[in-house]
């Protein structure tokens, strides 16, 4: 339970807000599929997961240690 109450960043709050709004709209408009989408967003926010899984969309943190080798360009004259 403590993991649900910690680390609420802006994206997590946005997902929860969208999820609750979609669930409310689903009940008001009698749209069950909209309720499922809202439930998905609310569940993602509650469990603090996104669409990418466990950091699947993150870019790598390493840099290339080798300096790139610059080769001299050879030009060919066209007549």
N, C-alpha and C positions, 0 to 999 in steps of 0.2 A: 504493500500500500504506500510506503513512503516514496517509492520511485514514481508513482503517479503524481505526487504533489511537488516534485522537484523539477528543475530545469525547464521551466516554461518560457520558451523563446517566442518571438513574434510569429514564426511559421506554425508553431504548435497551437498558439492561441487562435490564429487565423483558421486552421483546420477545424478546431473545436467550434468556433463561431459559425463557420459554414455548415458544419455537420448539424448543429442544433437548429440553424435556420432552415436547412433542407428538411429535417425531420418535422419541424413545425409546419412548413409549407405542405408536406406530404399529408399530414393529418387534415389540414384546412382544405386542401383541394382533392382529397381522396385519391392520392396517387401513390400506390405501394412501391413502385420502382424508385421514385424520388426518395422515399423513406429508406430504401436500401442504400442508395448513394449517400444519404445523410448519415446513416449508421456506419458506413465505411469510413467517412471522414472523421466522425466522432471516435470510432475505435482506433484509427491511426493516431489521433491526438492523445487519447487516453493511454495508449501503449507506447507512445513516443517513437513511432516508426513511420517511415515515408514510403514512397513507391519504390525506392531504389534498394530496399533491404538494408543490410548492415553496411552502410557507407559505400554503396556500390557506385554512386555517381561522383565520388571524390576524385580529384586529380592527384597524381602521384606527388609525393613530397621530395623526391630526390632530383638532383641535377646531374647532368653529364660532367664527369670529372675531366674528360679529355677536351683539349681545345680543338676546335675544328681546323682541319688542314685546308689551307687555301691553295688551290692549284692555279697556275698561271693559265689564262685563257688564250687559246690559239685561234687566231683569225685567219680566214681564207679569203683572198681577194677574188672578187667576182667581176669579170669583164664583160 
